[in-house]
Amino acid sequence: MTDEAMQPFERIAQDVRDQVRLGQLMPGDKLQSTRELATKYGVAAGTVQRAFAELRRDGVIYSHTGRGSFIRENALAALADPTAQAIRRLEEQVADLVARLERVEQNQSSGSAQSS
């Protein structure tokens, strides 16, 4: 995918991945803040947050509220294994579907209790 075809959040995430692959970002390194990256890329903070969410999902970074986001110890391995990334995405989708189903079932049971 060319840079022009990428969404801004995808470009930011890809830049971080590339920096990890090239050894410019190492395990434990702290990423720039959301605000700094938003300024650097000329995007909204939410766009950077979306890139961080993708990187967390792929196992490249982890975040601590109030402390920042950091490169995971096994980030390079996560980038090298697309199967593991696909499995993580599927696990997240299944967890999301389970949560939605539980909400639907809860709404149905509370609705039937009210109509009784």
GIWO-V346533 format. One line per field, one symbol per residue. ss: DSSP state (@ for helix, = for strand, . for the rest). phi: phi as a letter, one per 30 degrees, with the letter a starting at -180 (. if undefined). burial: + if it has 9 or more other ideal C-beta (glycine too) atoms within 8 Angstrom, else -. A space follows every 10 residues. Layout:
# GIWO-V346533
ss=???
phi=???
burial=???
This chain:
# GIWO-V346533
ss=.......@@@ @@@@@@@@@@ @........= ...@@@@@@@ @...@@@@@@ @@@@@@@... ====...=== =...@@@@@@ .@@@@@@@@@ @@@@@@@@@@ @@@@@@@@@@ @@@@@.
phi=.deddddedd ddddddeddd edidbcejdd dddeddddde cibdeddddd ddddddedic bbbbeickcb ddecdddddd cddddddddd dddddddddd dddddddddd dddddd
burial=-----+-+++ ++++-++-++ ----+-+--- +--+--++-- +-+---++++ ++-+++++++ +-+-----++ ++--++-++- ---++--++- -+-------- ---------- ------
